[in-house]
Amino acid sequence: MNRANIIFLVIGGLVVIAGVLAYELYQDRKQPQGVQILVGPNGVSVEGK
């Protein structure tokens, strides 16, 4: 492989890693959909999302 191919391979790998990290960050910040059931000291509460 020549030098240009190695550079493109490294850049492509970095783009894939950045995409995966961005997707993980999006999933962490996304609000869950549906019903959330909370059990705490005040009893049971149900929240619709």
C-alpha positions in Angstrom: 0.0 0.0 0.0 1.2 3.5 -0.7 1.2 6.5 1.6 -2.0 8.0 0.2 -4.0 4.8 0.9 -2.8 4.6 4.5 -3.8 8.3 5.0 -7.3 7.6 3.6 -7.6 4.5 5.8 -6.7 6.4 8.9 -9.1 9.3 8.1 -11.9 6.8 7.3 -11.3 5.1 10.7 -11.4 8.4 12.5 -14.7 9.3 10.7 -16.2 6.0 11.8 -15.1 6.4 15.4 -16.5 10.0 15.5 -19.9 8.7 14.1 -20.1 6.0 16.7 -19.3 8.4 19.5 -21.9 10.9 18.2 -24.6 8.2 18.0 -23.8 7.0 21.6 -24.0 10.6 22.8 -27.4 11.1 21.0 -28.7 7.9 22.6 -27.7 9.0 26.1 -29.4 12.4 25.8 -32.6 11.2 24.1 -35.7 11.1 26.3 -37.2 7.7 26.7 -40.6 7.2 25.0 -43.6 5.5 26.6 -44.5 5.1 30.3 -42.1 5.5 33.2 -43.0 4.0 36.5 -41.2 5.4 39.6 -41.2 3.8 43.0 -40.0 6.1 45.8 -40.6 7.1 49.4 -43.9 8.8 48.3 -45.2 5.7 46.7 -45.7 4.8 43.1 -46.0 7.4 40.3 -46.6 6.8 36.6 -45.5 9.4 34.0 -46.4 9.3 30.3 -43.7 10.5 27.9 
